[in-house]
Amino acid sequence: MGLLLKLALLGVALYAAWKTMSRWKGLYDRFVGPPPQPPMPEKPPSPAPAPQTAAARRPVIEETVPCRVCGAYLSSGAAKCGRPDCPLP
């Protein structure tokens, strides 16, 4: 027998077994009833959202300036860029 024929016969056998089992399960459920569903655990109540202040919602954006020596961008309130020859105070 060829491989294709064996595969086709295997497919037919699997299909027949599947249909037979589904039919038997349908008959069993009809006479006995479907299996009981496990009880779902109750979800705990979600905590109330914390009120947010205006400061907490507003993003902090600082002005940046480039260093004249190394070109790194620093906050305008920063003291130095870390180099010994930094001109920033």
Protein Blocks (a to p, Z undefined) as FASTA:
>chain_A
ZZklmmmmmmmmmmmmmmmmmmmmmmmmmmnopaddddddddddddddddddfklmpccd
ddddddfklopacdfkbmbeoiaklcbZZ
